[in-house]
Amino acid sequence: QVYLVESGGGSVQAGGSLRLSCKAPRAITSVFNPSPMAWYRQAPGKQRGLVAQISNDGRTNYADSVKGRFTISRDNTRKTIYLQMNSLLPEDTAVYYCHHIESMSWGQGTQVTVQG
């Protein structure tokens, strides 16, 4: 298991921006760096779903609902991934989770609330 810590959630008006971070403070780089990483989200009453994914060499893919608005990135030297969220919509309201794919580890989640 890889210990993951998310931060950056909060409440914002529709059209606003937030930047989420996910750090793996205890992981060694040989564990963190090779793994694809992802952000998922879960809204009340809904299943957890993929938001964005990034490979170890920086290739990305996004859910259709966030394409053009969200950007995932990673800094392997800091063992951290980011999710820049722009043009936020009320339907983006959810708990956002960081996922280390190779170890199947999850963070504790961070709440994002978009008020319309």
C-alpha positions as CSV (number, residue, x, y, z in Angstrom):
1,Q,0.0,0.0,0.0
2,V,1.0,3.6,-0.7
3,Y,0.0,6.3,1.7
4,L,-1.7,9.1,-0.2
5,V,-2.7,12.5,1.1
6,E,-5.0,14.8,-0.9
7,S,-5.5,18.5,-0.3
8,G,-6.8,21.6,-2.1
9,G,-10.6,20.9,-1.9
10,G,-13.1,23.5,-0.8
11,S,-16.1,25.4,-1.8
12,V,-16.2,27.7,-4.9
13,Q,-18.7,29.5,-7.1
14,A,-19.5,28.1,-10.5
15,G,-17.0,29.2,-13.0
16,G,-14.2,29.2,-10.4
17,S,-11.1,27.1,-10.1
18,L,-9.4,24.8,-7.6
19,R,-6.2,22.9,-7.7
20,L,-6.0,19.5,-5.9
21,S,-2.8,17.9,-4.8
22,C,-2.0,14.4,-3.9
23,K,1.3,13.5,-2.2
24,A,2.9,10.2,-1.3
25,P,5.1,11.3,1.5
26,R,6.2,7.9,2.6
27,A,6.6,6.2,-0.7
28,I,10.0,5.6,-2.2
29,T,10.4,7.0,-5.7
30,S,10.9,3.5,-7.2
31,V,7.4,2.7,-6.0
32,F,5.7,6.0,-6.8
33,N,7.3,7.0,-10.1
34,P,6.6,4.0,-12.3
35,S,2.9,3.8,-11.5
36,P,0.1,5.5,-13.4
37,M,-1.9,7.7,-11.2
38,A,-5.5,8.9,-11.3
39,W,-8.1,11.1,-9.8
40,Y,-11.6,9.7,-9.2
41,R,-14.6,11.4,-7.8
42,Q,-17.8,10.3,-6.0
43,A,-20.9,12.4,-5.7
44,P,-23.6,11.5,-3.2
45,G,-25.7,8.6,-4.3
46,K,-23.4,7.9,-7.2
47,Q,-20.6,5.4,-8.0
48,R,-17.0,6.5,-7.9
49,G,-15.8,7.3,-11.4
50,L,-12.6,8.2,-13.2
51,V,-11.9,11.9,-13.7
52,A,-8.4,11.8,-15.1
53,Q,-5.4,9.5,-15.4
54,I,-1.7,10.1,-16.1
55,S,0.9,7.5,-17.0
56,N,4.4,7.4,-15.6
57,D,5.7,9.3,-18.6
58,G,3.0,12.0,-18.6
59,R,0.4,10.7,-21.0
60,T,-3.1,11.7,-20.0
61,N,-6.7,10.8,-20.5
62,Y,-9.9,12.4,-19.2
63,A,-13.5,11.7,-18.6
64,D,-15.6,13.4,-21.3
65,S,-17.3,15.6,-18.8
66,V,-14.1,17.3,-17.7
67,K,-12.2,17.5,-21.0
68,G,-11.0,21.0,-21.7
69,R,-11.6,22.1,-18.1
70,F,-9.4,19.9,-16.0
71,T,-5.7,19.2,-16.3
72,I,-3.8,16.4,-14.5
73,S,-0.1,16.6,-14.0
74,R,2.6,14.9,-11.9
75,D,5.9,15.9,-10.3
76,N,7.8,12.7,-9.7
77,T,10.6,14.5,-7.8
78,R,7.9,15.6,-5.2
79,K,6.0,12.3,-5.5
80,T,2.9,14.4,-6.2
81,I,0.1,14.6,-8.7
82,Y,-2.2,17.6,-9.3
83,L,-5.6,18.2,-10.7
84,Q,-6.2,21.8,-12.0
85,M,-9.9,22.3,-12.2
86,N,-11.2,25.3,-14.1
87,S,-14.7,26.5,-15.2
88,L,-16.1,24.4,-12.4
89,L,-19.8,23.4,-12.6
90,P,-22.2,22.4,-9.8
91,E,-22.2,18.9,-11.2
92,D,-18.4,18.7,-10.4
93,T,-19.4,18.6,-6.7
94,A,-18.0,15.4,-5.2
95,V,-15.4,13.9,-3.0
96,Y,-12.2,13.6,-5.1
97,Y,-9.9,10.6,-4.5
98,C,-6.3,10.1,-5.6
99,H,-5.4,6.6,-6.8
100,H,-2.0,4.9,-7.1
101,I,-2.9,2.3,-9.7
102,E,-0.1,-0.3,-9.3
103,S,-0.6,-0.7,-5.6
104,M,-4.4,-0.1,-5.8
105,S,-4.0,2.5,-3.0
106,W,-6.5,5.3,-2.4
107,G,-6.3,8.6,-0.5
108,Q,-8.8,9.7,2.0
109,G,-10.5,12.0,-0.3
110,T,-11.0,15.8,-0.4
111,Q,-14.4,17.5,-0.8
112,V,-15.1,19.8,-3.7
113,T,-18.3,21.8,-3.6
114,V,-19.3,24.1,-6.5
115,Q,-22.2,26.4,-5.7
116,G,-24.3,27.5,-8.6
